[in-house]
Amino acid sequence: MTTEALPHPDTADGTALHRGTLIGIAFAAAGMVCVGSSVAVSAAITDAPLFTLQCVRYALAALLLLVVARVTGWRVPRPRGREWLWLAGVATVGLVLFNVGVVRGVAHAEPAVIGVAVAAVPMLLAVVPAIATRTLPARPVIIGATVVTTGAILVQGFGRTDAAGIGYAILVLVCEAGFTLLAVPVLARLGAFGVSFHSVWMAAAGMALIGVVAEGPAAVTTLDAVDLLAALHLAVVVTTLAFLLWFTAVGRLGSGRAGLLTGVVPVAAAGLGVPLNGIVPGPMVWLGTAVVAVGLVIGLPGTPSRRVRTRRLGRSRQNLSRAGS
């Protein structure tokens, strides 16, 4: 009698992890390209009441997510207990305060300064979880994050600023990292869809409050067709699509490795500037793009340790056991 050799559990799990890693990388990169497209759109709305426009953006995104849920049959998970606090943190820190930091920051610093702050996000996403769990961060991820940050800074350039501008740049850096880190504790149960939906409707409420106080309740009537089209693009591409792609990637890669892909944002913005604005990137942009690519090659290929693989395999088997019982 002959027997067919079955795949070893470790081999099967490794193959699944590898496939999940590739999907996560693709989703994160695509999401960051979507975010990079916001640069060209933002140039068209500099005269708009920004907080009111952001409120419209997030409200449209929440409505769109509900429509997607209705069409696809996806269930919108209801947060429980402390999950409300984590989601409020994502909305308040990662969306509302982030936008406040950007809007106020550009009044004191050139946009490149704010861009450099965002470029440092991979370092925070690699280091903060390790500190929180009292573990050593993976060396390839740390090296890759350093290289990606350097490349993103080269693409973005530096700029002039004052003390307030530096403070706002730091706020933007913390808020951008918080957007991902505060979502990690609730991603496992709520999923990318749940985190995206609840964070954007909360952000819409926060932006509505700031808009009424800072710009007046009649500010919405000053939005013209260009402003509304920009808000629609931000809602569909930069919020709904990018958030779903990004949070799915974080769930597959972890915040550290997913954070490396934030280096794609300035590269995508520079690349999209060619067909949209006819601006050909200069030598430093090309050099920075190459450095970002090197950083991604260094930091992304790493696979989880044997202990992590064993833990994930154990969870998968437990889930199968529950499903069969």
C-alpha positions in Angstrom: 0.0 0.0 0.0 1.3 3.4 -0.9 0.7 6.5 1.1 0.5 10.1 -0.1 2.8 12.4 1.9 0.9 15.1 3.6 2.4 18.6 4.0 4.1 19.1 7.3 2.1 21.5 9.5 5.1 23.9 9.7 5.5 23.9 5.9 1.8 24.6 5.4 1.8 27.3 8.0 5.0 28.8 6.5 3.4 28.9 3.0 0.3 30.6 4.4 2.4 33.1 6.3 4.4 33.9 3.1 1.3 34.4 1.0 -0.2 36.6 3.8 3.0 38.6 3.9 2.9 39.2 0.1 -0.7 40.3 0.3 0.0 42.5 3.2 2.9 44.2 1.4 0.8 44.7 -1.8 -2.1 46.2 0.3 0.1 48.5 2.3 1.9 49.8 -0.8 -1.4 50.3 -2.7 -2.8 52.1 0.3 0.2 54.4 0.5 -0.1 55.2 -3.2 -3.7 56.2 -2.5 -2.5 58.5 0.3 0.2 59.9 -2.0 -2.5 61.0 -4.4 -3.9 63.4 -1.8 -0.9 65.8 -2.4 -2.2 66.8 -5.8 -5.8 67.2 -4.6 -4.7 69.2 -1.5 -3.2 71.8 -3.8 -6.7 72.6 -5.1 -8.4 73.2 -1.8 -6.0 75.6 0.0 -8.6 78.3 0.1 -11.4 76.1 1.4 -12.6 75.9 5.0 -10.4 72.9 5.7 -12.0 71.5 8.9 -15.5 71.8 7.3 -14.2 70.1 4.2 -12.6 67.3 6.3 -15.9 66.8 8.0 -17.6 66.3 4.7 -14.8 64.0 3.6 -15.1 61.7 6.6 -18.9 61.8 6.6 -18.9 60.7 2.9 -16.4 57.9 3.7 -18.6 56.6 6.6 -21.6 56.6 4.3 -19.6 54.9 1.5 -18.5 52.2 4.0 -22.1 51.6 5.0 -23.1 51.2 1.4 -20.2 48.7 0.8 -21.4 46.8 3.8 -24.9 46.7 2.5 -23.9 45.6 -1.0 -21.4 43.0 0.1 -23.2 41.7 3.1 -20.3 42.5 5.4 -21.3 42.9 9.1 -20.2 46.1 10.8 -18.9 44.9 14.2 -20.1 46.9 17.2 -17.3 47.9 19.6 -17.3 46.6 23.1 -16.0 48.2 26.3 -12.5 49.6 26.0 -12.7 49.2 22.2 -14.6 52.4 22.1 -11.6 54.2 23.8 -9.1 52.7 21.3 -11.3 53.8 18.4 -11.8 57.2 19.8 -8.0 57.4 20.1 -7.6 56.5 16.4 -10.1 59.1 15.4 -9.0 61.9 17.7 -5.2 61.4 17.5 -4.8 59.8 14.0 -7.3 61.9 12.2 -8.5 65.0 14.0 -5.3 66.1 15.7 -3.3 65.0 12.7 -5.2 67.4 10.5 -5.0 70.2 13.1 -1.2 69.7 13.2 -0.9 69.8 9.5 -3.1 72.9 9.0 -1.5 74.8 11.8 2.0 73.5 11.1 2.1 74.8 7.5 1.5 78.3 8.9 4.9 78.1 10.7 6.9 75.7 8.6 7.3 74.8 4.9 5.4 71.7 3.9 8.7 69.8 3.6 9.2 70.1 7.3 5.8 68.4 8.0 6.7 65.8 5.3 10.0 65.0 7.1 8.1 64.4 10.3 5.8 61.9 8.6 8.8 60.3 7.0 10.0 59.3 10.5 6.9 57.3 11.2 8.5 53.9 10.2 11.0 54.3 13.1 8.2 54.9 15.7 6.1 52.0 14.3 9.1 49.7 14.6 10.3 50.8 18.1 7.2 51.7 20.1 5.6 48.2 20.0 8.9 46.6 21.0 9.1 49.0 24.0 5.5 48.3 24.9 6.0 44.6 24.9 9.5 44.8 26.4 11.1 42.9 23.5 13.9 43.7 21.2 12.7 45.0 17.8 13.6 42.9 14.8 17.0 44.1 13.5 16.1 44.0 9.8 13.0 46.1 10.5 14.9 48.7 12.5 17.6 48.9 9.8 15.0 49.0 7.1 13.0 51.7 8.9 16.2 53.8 9.2 16.9 53.5 5.5 13.3 54.1 4.5 13.1 57.2 6.7 16.4 58.5 5.2 15.1 57.9 1.6 11.8 59.6 2.4 13.5 62.6 3.8 15.7 62.8 0.6 12.5 62.7 -1.5 10.7 65.2 0.7 13.5 67.6 1.2 14.0 69.8 4.3 12.6 73.3 4.7 12.5 76.4 6.9 10.6 76.5 10.1 10.3 78.2 13.5 9.9 76.7 17.0 6.2 76.4 16.7 6.6 74.7 13.3 8.9 72.1 15.0 6.3 71.5 17.7 3.6 71.0 15.1 5.9 68.7 13.1 6.4 66.5 16.2 2.6 66.5 16.8 2.1 65.3 13.2 4.7 62.6 13.7 3.1 61.3 16.9 -0.4 61.5 15.5 0.5 59.6 12.3 2.1 56.8 14.3 -0.8 56.8 16.7 -3.3 56.2 13.8 -1.8 52.8 13.4 -0.6 51.9 16.9 -4.0 52.7 18.6 -5.8 50.5 16.0 -3.7 47.4 16.7 -5.5 46.3 19.9 -8.9 46.2 18.2 -8.0 45.0 14.7 -8.2 41.3 15.6 -11.9 41.5 16.5 -13.2 44.4 14.6 -11.2 43.9 11.4 -10.1 46.5 8.9 -13.7 47.4 8.0 -14.9 47.9 11.6 -11.9 50.0 12.6 -12.2 52.1 9.4 -15.9 52.7 9.8 -16.0 53.6 13.4 -12.9 55.8 13.3 -14.2 57.9 10.3 -17.6 58.6 11.7 -16.0 59.7 15.0 -13.6 61.9 13.0 -16.5 63.4 11.1 -18.1 64.3 14.4 -14.9 65.8 15.7 -14.2 67.8 12.6 -17.8 69.1 12.6 -17.3 70.4 16.1 -14.0 72.1 15.2 -15.4 73.4 12.0 -18.4 75.1 13.7 -16.1 76.7 16.3 -13.3 77.7 14.0 -15.0 78.4 10.7 -18.7 78.9 11.6 -21.8 76.8 10.8 -22.2 78.5 7.4 -18.8 77.4 6.2 -20.3 74.4 4.4 -22.2 76.8 2.1 -18.9 78.2 0.8 -17.7 74.9 -0.6 -17.7 75.0 -4.4 -17.7 72.2 -7.0 -13.9 71.9 -6.9 -14.0 71.6 -3.1 -16.7 68.9 -3.2 -14.9 66.9 -5.9 -11.8 67.0 -3.8 -13.7 65.9 -0.8 -15.2 63.1 -2.8 -11.7 61.9 -3.9 -10.4 62.1 -0.4 -13.4 60.2 0.9 -13.3 57.4 -1.7 -9.6 56.9 -2.4 -7.6 58.4 0.5 -10.0 57.4 3.2 -12.2 54.4 2.4 -9.9 52.5 0.0 -6.6 53.5 1.7 -7.9 52.7 5.2 -9.2 49.3 4.3 -6.0 48.4 2.5 -3.8 49.8 5.3 -5.5 48.2 8.3 -5.7 44.9 6.4 -1.9 45.1 5.8 -1.2 46.0 9.5 -3.2 42.9 10.5 -1.1 40.7 8.2 2.4 42.3 8.7 2.3 43.9 12.1 2.8 47.6 12.7 6.6 47.5 12.4 6.9 46.0 8.9 3.7 47.7 7.6 5.2 51.0 8.8 8.1 50.6 6.3 5.6 51.1 3.5 4.8 54.6 4.6 7.9 55.5 2.8 6.0 55.0 -0.4 3.9 58.1 0.2 6.4 60.8 -0.8 7.6 58.6 -3.7 4.0 58.1 -4.9 3.3 61.9 -4.5 6.4 62.7 -6.6 5.6 60.2 -9.2 2.0 61.3 -9.6 3.2 64.9 -10.0 4.5 64.0 -13.4 1.2 63.2 -15.2 -0.9 65.6 -13.0 1.3 68.7 -12.9 4.0 68.0 -15.4 6.7 68.3 -12.6 9.6 65.9 -13.3 11.4 64.8 -10.1 14.9 66.1 -9.5 18.0 64.0 -8.8 17.4 64.0 -5.0 14.0 62.6 -5.5 15.4 59.8 -7.6 18.1 59.1 -5.1 15.6 59.1 -2.2 13.3 56.7 -4.1 16.2 54.3 -4.6 17.1 54.5 -0.9 13.5 53.8 0.1 13.5 50.8 -2.2 16.7 49.5 -0.5 15.1 50.0 2.9 12.0 48.0 1.9 14.2 45.2 0.6 16.1 45.1 3.9 13.1 45.3 6.3 10.2 43.5 4.5 11.4 40.0 3.7 11.9 39.0 7.4 9.6 36.2 8.6 8.2 35.8 12.1 10.2 33.7 14.5 9.5 30.1 15.2 7.8 31.0 18.4 5.5 33.4 16.6 4.7 30.9 13.9 3.9 28.3 16.5 1.7 30.6 18.4 -0.2 31.6 15.2 -0.5 28.0 14.2 -1.9 27.2 17.6 -4.5 29.9 17.3 -5.5 28.7 13.9 -6.0 25.1 15.2 -8.0 26.5 18.2 -10.2 28.4 15.8 -10.8 25.3 13.7 -11.6 23.3 16.8 -14.2 25.8 17.9 -15.7 25.9 14.4 -16.1 22.2 14.4 -17.6 22.0 17.8 
